[in-house]
Amino acid sequence: MALAVIGAGFGRTGTHSARLALEHLGFGPCHHMVRVLGDPGQIALWRQAAAGNLPDWDAAFAGFGSAVDWPSAHFWRETMRHFPKAKVLLTFRSGESWYNSFSKTILGAIGPDSTPATFGHAVIRNVIFEGRPEDRAHAIALYERHNALVRATVPADRLICHEVGQGWEPLCAGLGVPVPDIPYPRTNDADEFRDRMLQQ
């Protein structure tokens, strides 16, 4: 199985809902940070990636039909080259809305006292946000720069842009599949996120 969908959107842009949506549409299982947490093999793999030892992408995503959220979203350029038939899914929301959600959830897990070897600390904190995720204006600027880069880099026929709250239509149109007759998933709000982290 090769990845058919590569998520390029930052965490807290509806990626958990997108994961469930992709699985419902037949593009699963979908890789997401929730599949890393609590899995020693996944933790080891992505800690190695954070240290610069990139994995064999076929092996890293063996058994998965799609991937969204971090850590895989950080490697969207590498994986879109490795899986040339895959669509690239950019989930997004306004910068202010994104940071409001990020600051209540992920930010607490990648603080300066978090374990340096984790993907969250080594890559999300120190690489993606240049060591300053607590700086709201800085983080939003980097978030918006990332989204602009994805839009400018991915060929139009491979890119699916999906704003939080848009539902099934953009996703299904981009994937060329029918719109289901059930509500689009809406999960993993801040309270759910904190509850999940406490269970790890």
MARGUKOL-839527 format. One record per residue (C-alpha): residue in three letters; residue number from 1; x, y, z. Coordinates in Angstrom, 3 decimals. Each point is the difference from the previous one (the first is absolute). Layout:
PT,ALA,NUM,X,Y,Z
...
REM end
This chain:
PT,MET,1,0.000,0.000,0.000
PT,ALA,2,1.306,3.459,-0.936
PT,LEU,3,-1.214,3.259,1.476
PT,ALA,4,-2.836,1.450,-2.070
PT,VAL,5,-0.390,3.171,2.084
PT,ILE,6,2.751,2.006,1.694
PT,GLY,7,-1.144,2.565,2.549
PT,ALA,8,2.060,3.197,0.024
PT,GLY,9,-2.085,1.924,2.524
PT,PHE,10,1.323,0.849,3.464
PT,GLY,11,-1.476,-1.664,3.048
PT,ARG,12,-3.193,1.725,1.224
PT,THR,13,-1.336,0.571,-3.520
PT,GLY,14,-2.642,-2.688,0.197
PT,THR,15,2.450,-2.818,-0.625
PT,HIS,16,-1.634,-2.472,2.377
PT,SER,17,-3.355,0.529,-1.691
PT,ALA,18,1.731,-0.318,-3.384
PT,ARG,19,1.496,-3.284,1.143
PT,LEU,20,-3.439,-1.410,0.771
PT,ALA,21,-1.402,1.412,-3.236
PT,LEU,22,2.749,-1.566,-2.110
PT,GLU,23,-0.491,-3.346,1.687
PT,HIS,24,-3.730,0.161,-0.665
PT,LEU,25,0.689,0.757,-3.666
PT,GLY,26,2.236,-3.047,-0.318
PT,PHE,27,3.398,1.710,0.240
PT,GLY,28,0.962,-1.618,3.258
PT,PRO,29,1.422,-0.912,2.288
PT,CYS,30,1.116,3.597,0.417
PT,HIS,31,3.243,0.812,1.795
PT,HIS,32,-0.293,2.780,2.613
PT,MET,33,1.854,1.001,3.149
PT,VAL,34,-2.526,-1.993,2.024
PT,ARG,35,1.446,-3.131,-1.613
PT,VAL,36,3.500,0.979,1.125
PT,LEU,37,-0.779,0.706,3.641
PT,GLY,38,0.076,-3.171,2.022
PT,ASP,39,1.629,-2.101,-2.758
PT,PRO,40,3.677,-0.639,0.851
PT,GLY,41,0.891,-0.903,-3.585
PT,GLN,42,-1.558,3.170,-1.389
PT,ILE,43,1.568,2.134,2.707
PT,ALA,44,3.444,-1.422,-0.797
PT,LEU,45,-0.458,0.468,-3.747
PT,TRP,46,-0.994,3.652,0.250
PT,ARG,47,2.629,0.799,2.629
PT,GLN,48,2.556,-1.266,-2.496
PT,ALA,49,-1.579,2.177,-2.686
PT,ALA,50,0.171,2.973,2.367
PT,ALA,51,3.732,-0.680,0.386
PT,GLY,52,0.438,0.167,-3.772
PT,ASN,53,-0.102,-3.726,-0.745
PT,LEU,54,-2.858,-0.021,-2.475
PT,PRO,55,-1.837,-3.295,-0.340
PT,ASP,56,-0.720,-2.138,-2.990
PT,TRP,57,-3.323,1.624,-0.872
PT,ASP,58,-1.592,-3.245,-1.223
PT,ALA,59,0.878,-1.662,3.286
PT,ALA,60,-0.979,3.011,2.124
PT,PHE,61,-3.496,0.061,-1.468
PT,ALA,62,-0.428,-3.717,-0.614
PT,GLY,63,-3.655,-0.899,0.412
PT,PHE,64,-1.221,3.597,-0.225
PT,GLY,65,-2.005,1.436,-2.879
PT,SER,66,0.330,3.614,1.094
PT,ALA,67,1.785,2.214,2.524
PT,VAL,68,-0.945,3.281,1.643
PT,ASP,69,1.259,2.121,2.902
PT,TRP,70,3.513,-0.075,1.392
PT,PRO,71,2.390,-1.674,-0.241
PT,SER,72,-0.760,-0.921,-3.612
PT,ALA,73,-1.164,3.500,-0.971
PT,HIS,74,3.509,1.321,0.652
PT,PHE,75,1.303,-2.260,-2.779
PT,TRP,76,-2.607,0.866,-2.643
PT,ARG,77,2.650,0.931,-2.589
PT,GLU,78,1.965,-3.220,0.435
PT,THR,79,-3.075,-2.189,0.011
PT,MET,80,-1.707,1.683,-2.962
PT,ARG,81,3.129,-0.772,-2.026
PT,HIS,82,0.121,-3.567,1.273
PT,PHE,83,-3.713,-0.599,-0.624
PT,PRO,84,-0.509,1.830,-3.317
PT,LYS,85,-3.630,-1.052,-0.418
PT,ALA,86,-1.070,1.229,3.431
PT,LYS,87,-2.175,3.057,0.478
PT,VAL,88,1.229,2.633,2.461
PT,LEU,89,-2.622,1.147,2.493
PT,LEU,90,0.488,3.437,1.550
PT,THR,91,-2.345,0.367,2.941
PT,PHE,92,-0.109,3.559,1.291
PT,ARG,93,-1.820,2.671,1.988
PT,SER,94,0.720,3.660,0.710
PT,GLY,95,3.315,0.660,1.706
PT,GLU,96,-1.645,1.467,3.094
PT,SER,97,-2.442,-2.889,0.318
PT,TRP,98,2.790,-2.522,-0.511
PT,TYR,99,2.219,1.528,2.689
PT,ASN,100,-2.875,0.223,2.477
PT,SER,101,-0.476,-3.759,-0.361
PT,PHE,102,3.722,-0.801,-0.148
PT,SER,103,0.734,1.989,3.164
PT,LYS,104,-2.630,-1.948,1.968
PT,THR,105,1.235,-3.411,-1.123
PT,ILE,106,3.261,-0.799,-1.796
PT,LEU,107,1.926,2.903,1.497
PT,GLY,108,-0.285,-1.536,3.460
PT,ALA,109,1.525,-3.254,-1.266
PT,ILE,110,3.039,1.599,-1.655
PT,GLY,111,1.065,2.421,2.709
PT,PRO,112,3.655,0.745,0.755
PT,ASP,113,-0.015,-2.724,2.661
PT,SER,114,-1.308,-2.738,-2.320
PT,THR,115,2.286,-2.914,-0.890
PT,PRO,116,2.584,1.306,-2.501
PT,ALA,117,0.062,-3.216,-2.047
PT,THR,118,-3.712,-0.016,-0.772
PT,PHE,119,-1.216,1.017,-3.437
PT,GLY,120,-2.148,2.659,1.641
PT,HIS,121,2.945,1.691,1.698
PT,ALA,122,2.728,-0.621,-2.567
PT,VAL,123,-2.008,0.801,-3.128
PT,ILE,124,-3.280,1.744,0.791
PT,ARG,125,1.447,2.261,2.668
PT,ASN,126,3.573,0.521,-1.195
PT,VAL,127,-0.212,-0.344,-3.784
PT,ILE,128,-3.505,0.946,-1.085
PT,PHE,129,-0.403,2.808,2.543
PT,GLU,130,3.708,0.792,0.312
PT,GLY,131,-0.085,-0.523,3.770
PT,ARG,132,-2.690,2.653,0.535
PT,PRO,133,-3.444,-1.624,-0.147
PT,GLU,134,-1.110,2.153,2.965
PT,ASP,135,0.502,3.145,-2.113
PT,ARG,136,-3.465,0.390,-1.501
PT,ALA,137,0.857,2.379,-2.841
PT,HIS,138,3.097,-2.017,-0.925
PT,ALA,139,-1.873,-3.314,0.002
PT,ILE,140,-2.883,1.358,-2.083
PT,ALA,141,2.429,1.475,-2.527
PT,LEU,142,1.727,-3.383,-0.374
PT,TYR,143,-3.351,-1.779,-0.281
PT,GLU,144,-1.149,2.343,-2.765
PT,ARG,145,3.373,-0.267,-1.768
PT,HIS,146,-0.293,-3.781,0.049
PT,ASN,147,-3.481,0.059,-1.518
PT,ALA,148,1.117,2.399,-2.717
PT,LEU,149,2.980,-2.228,-0.817
PT,VAL,150,-2.204,-3.074,-0.358
PT,ARG,151,-2.368,1.861,-2.313
PT,ALA,152,2.882,1.322,-2.085
PT,THR,153,1.833,-3.335,-0.221
PT,VAL,154,-2.586,-2.719,-0.512
PT,PRO,155,-1.348,-0.290,-3.564
PT,ALA,156,-3.647,1.036,-0.221
PT,ASP,157,-1.104,-3.447,-1.132
PT,ARG,158,1.444,-1.548,3.151
PT,LEU,159,-1.015,2.609,2.585
PT,ILE,160,-3.170,-0.129,2.094
PT,CYS,161,-0.597,3.024,2.243
PT,HIS,162,-2.470,-0.666,2.787
PT,GLU,163,-0.951,2.713,2.464
PT,VAL,164,-1.283,-1.028,3.407
PT,GLY,165,-3.791,-0.036,-0.116
PT,GLN,166,-0.374,-0.593,-3.739
PT,GLY,167,-1.181,-3.580,0.378
PT,TRP,168,0.161,-2.761,-2.566
PT,GLU,169,-0.247,1.879,-3.290
PT,PRO,170,3.571,1.317,-0.557
PT,LEU,171,1.530,-3.251,1.208
PT,CYS,172,-2.221,-2.238,-2.110
PT,ALA,173,0.354,2.202,-3.076
PT,GLY,174,3.782,-0.097,0.278
PT,LEU,175,0.040,-3.765,0.452
PT,GLY,176,-2.616,-0.658,-2.667
PT,VAL,177,-2.345,-1.914,2.285
PT,PRO,178,-3.703,0.432,0.838
PT,VAL,179,-1.068,2.102,2.974
PT,PRO,180,-1.235,-2.269,2.835
PT,ASP,181,-3.488,0.467,1.371
PT,ILE,182,1.250,0.310,3.577
PT,PRO,183,1.295,3.107,1.832
PT,TYR,184,3.684,0.819,-0.377
PT,PRO,185,1.949,-1.062,3.130
PT,ARG,186,0.572,2.712,2.604
PT,THR,187,2.327,-1.257,2.710
PT,ASN,188,3.010,0.733,2.172
PT,ASP,189,-0.868,3.361,1.498
PT,ALA,190,2.305,1.375,2.693
PT,ASP,191,-1.655,-2.012,2.781
PT,GLU,192,0.255,-3.259,-1.971
PT,PHE,193,3.646,0.738,-0.775
PT,ARG,194,0.874,0.571,3.655
PT,ASP,195,-1.849,-3.137,1.042
PT,ARG,196,1.918,-2.044,-2.567
PT,MET,197,3.352,1.389,1.136
PT,LEU,198,-0.784,-0.861,3.610
PT,GLN,199,-0.609,-3.607,-1.041
PT,GLN,200,3.453,-0.399,-1.588
REM end
